[in-house]
């Protein structure tokens, strides 16, 4: 049980559960049958576990160097070898669970997972660190629509909203760890841009994603936009504008991280309530 707890703690439980819940919500919005919805949710959950554990396994030495006592692998609660075995087993399991949903879903999920693993494996320390997030989150909404009996990729606005969500997650997720990352040689795009610029770009991206969902889901006819969609759009816009204003007017703090994450979650909710129109 100690090993299981350590692996769970290494899987980045918060983001893992949020992404899994989003997949479940998109599956419901797409109208998937129960067995398809269950397989979609399980495959995404297992895949996210593999991403999180592989990330901490690769970062174990860096985490020890900066004294990250919140990291089970760095603390020695579970060995790197066991963590790698779990990560690879979970990766295989995610693909096995995706296979019954069709080769298109399997291929899309493999691309998403491969992109995320490439970030862990080294892209996080390059100016191209944002690319895996654009790719993985861009294709993410299509996992639901490709799991349907008549598989199809999402409409263009689903890709835009997903990529905007991914960009926001990346540009702000590292903000609390900028100093620790600098000490261990990790210099991705947010590190090069700085906290203030990263937060502003993330907020602008989320706002752009919200506009894409609002216009795209209604087929360009704003009169056809539902009241619920308008409410989520206004909420996203308000939080994004507040984030940009704080980033410009005050020194960067963890508040920026929390605000952008709030805007990103609202964007995800906006995408879900528009889900019936998400298939291309």
Number of C-alpha atoms within 10 A of each C-alpha: 6 9 14 12 13 20 27 16 19 25 26 18 15 10 14 20 16 13 18 21 15 21 25 23 21 30 29 17 19 22 16 19 13 11 10 19 23 14 20 28 25 19 26 27 21 21 29 26 27 30 25 23 29 26 22 25 25 17 19 20 15 18 22 15 13 14 13 15 12 11 22 23 28 24 16 13 15 19 17 20 11 13 24 18 14 18 25 16 14 21 23 17 16 26 20 14 19 28 17 14 22 15 14 18 25 22 16 19 26 19 17 22 23 17 20 26 19 15 22 22 14 14 21 21 17 16 15 13 22 22 21 26 24 23 21 22 26 24 22 27 28 28 28 33 27 26 28 19 12 8 18 18 22 22 18 16 23 29 24 24 28 28 27 28 31 25 28 28 22 23 28 26 16 18 22 14 11 17 13 17 19 12 12 14 10 18 19 24 20 25 21 12 15 14 23 23 17 25 28 23 19 29 34 20 22 33 26 20 27 32 20 21 31 25 15 21 27 17 12 12 11 13 7 12 17 14 9 11 21 15 13 21 23 15 17 29 22 13 21 28 16 15 25 22 13 19 21 13 10 9 10 17 14 11 12 25 22 14 20 29 22 16 28 30 18 23 27 26 19 24 31 24 18 23 24 16 19 27 20 12
